[in-house]
Amino acid sequence: MKIIILGAGQVGASVAENLVSEANDITLVDTSAEHLAMLRDRLEVRTVCGNAASPKVLRDAGADDADLLIAVTQSDQTNLCACRIAKVLFNLPTRIARLRSTDYVDYPELLDDSNFAVDFSICPEQVVTDYIKRLIAFPEALQVLEFADGVLSLICVRAFEGGPLVGHPLKALKFHLPNVEVRIAAIYRNGVPIIPQGDTIIVPGDEVFCLAATVHVRRVMSELRRSDKPMRRIMIAGGGNIGFRLAQSIENNYHVKILEVDRERAELLATQLSKALVLRGDSTDEKLLENEGIDETDLFVALTNDEEDNIMSASLAKRMGARRTLALINRKSYVDLVQGGPIDIAISPAHTSIGTLLAHVRRGDVVAVHSLRRGAAEALEIIAHGSRKDSKVVGRPIEEIVLPKGASIGAIVRDEKNEEGRVIRREVIMPHHDTVIEESDHVIVFCTHKNMVRKIEKLFQVGFHFL
């Protein structure tokens, strides 16, 4: 696939890194020649320096015969203009735009073909906000992902000494949870993936990925570690787009304090938030944290635009008694370095939001793509189409499906419909070797290495004679 990516920032570079490994023809466009040169040395991509909303620049980038345009610059206006130009001048088939402002969401007609011609829009800030909200709901988890409109969840927890299942083989899980369908999708031990077998024994410190119906998630988590107290008091450092969105969405259910160093921004936040307490000050100020009761805070969330400040303030908050800390960090090397120390969870915005983008890029009917372990692995939700005649998966038991080594089918969500075709029930199935995949099943495939994703996509594509 020939893909043009406009904007070589954190999101654009992460998308390019993910897609270039799957033999796509990638062209990156940015106004910084120096930044493009660094990416060109690291990735096998073509680069064009210039304004992403310029017809000449788009032509130089190959818009005449490109398959996909991904506009993820920092400017909503540039992204919208680029999509319109790509449609009108080059008839580029698919156009995706990053939109940071929520204004456009309220007027979807602005994005149709007669206006800005945006096929899909994404807001990374909102994706990250929703992700943090799920972590607040499940304070024991390292990662919480949803599939099939929230019916199924994939939870990552660190196995804790003394957990009921810790020190026992996985096959004992069915005796611990006799009435709960659950699947251990993968285990990472010291950063190395382990393919779960019935005799695999979970040891303290393992990162365990569990698939279960969302209603059963808490019971499953209790088998691996002790339950944490529910979150009540939350302190947010940074009143930018993500900090504001998070405070606004949780202020009715939690005691929220938000720290913002800029006076004008703090005053604006105070007028926009109804219950959250807005404080003007530096989140690395030890005296301020002490005065605001950091030792009684259940969660400290560092969301400023400065990742060094986020690391420092979250580490300081933990040392001063915050029960749990979370920091927003752009650089992947920093994420791997700090998580698990004084910072309980480190989030990379690019890796958290990239799944929303990749779901529109993947071949076949891919509904969702979630990046796991900071991009090292992926979980895909794919709708199976066709029949046994024209599909390599539909109408076949799991044992007949040839999956790449390191890939596994973790769960199936099957819709039960009435005579009018409306879904009346959604069943979560943890498949066994003889489980047969049916037409329209939502199949959750777990890949321990992202380089096998393309093989999975091909596996689920139907033959040419499928109608």
BELNORVEN-V330450 format. One line per field, one symbol per residue. ss: DSSP state (h for helix, s for strand, l for the rest). psi: psi as a letter, one per 30 degrees, with the letter a starting at -180 (. if undefined). A space follows every 50 residues. Layout:
# BELNORVEN-V330450
ss->???
psi->???
This chain:
# BELNORVEN-V330450
ss->lssssslllhhhhhhhhhhhllllssssssllhhhhhhhhhhlllssssl llllhhhhhhllhhhllssssllllhhhhhhhhhhhhhhhlllsssssll llhhhhlhhhhllllllllssslhhhhhhhhhhhhhhlllllssssslll lsssssssllllllllllshhhhhhhlllllssssssssllsssllllll slllllssssssshhhhhhhhhllllllllllssssslllhhhhhhhhhh llllssssssllhhhhhhhhhhllllsssslllllhhhhhhllhhhllss ssllllhhhhhhhhhhhhhllllssssslllhhhhhhhslllslssslhh hhhhhhhhhhhllllssssssshhhlssssssslllllllllllllshhh llllllssssssssssslllllsssssssllllllslllllssssssllh hhhhhhhhhhlllllll
psi->kjkkjjjhaeeeeeeeeefffghljkkkklfjeeeeeeeeeelilkkkka kfgkeeeeeffgfeglfkkjjhlfkeeeeeeeeeeeeeefhkekkkkkjf kfefefifffflffcfhjekkljeeeeeeeeeeeeefifflfkjkklhhg ekkjkkljkkkfkefkgllfffefeeifgkjkkjelkkjhfkkkjklefk kklkfkjkjkklkefgeeeeeffflkklklkekkkkjjhaeeeeeeeeff fffljkkkkkfkeeeeeeeeffkefkkkkklkfgjeeeeeeghffgkekk jjglfjfeeeeeeeeeeeeggkekkkkkkekeeeeeefkfbfjekkkjee feffeeefffeklaijekkkklhhffllkkjkkklaafegkfekgkleff kjklkfkkjelkkkkklaffgkkfkjkkkjlafgkkklkgkjkjkkkfkf fgeeeeeeefkllfgk.
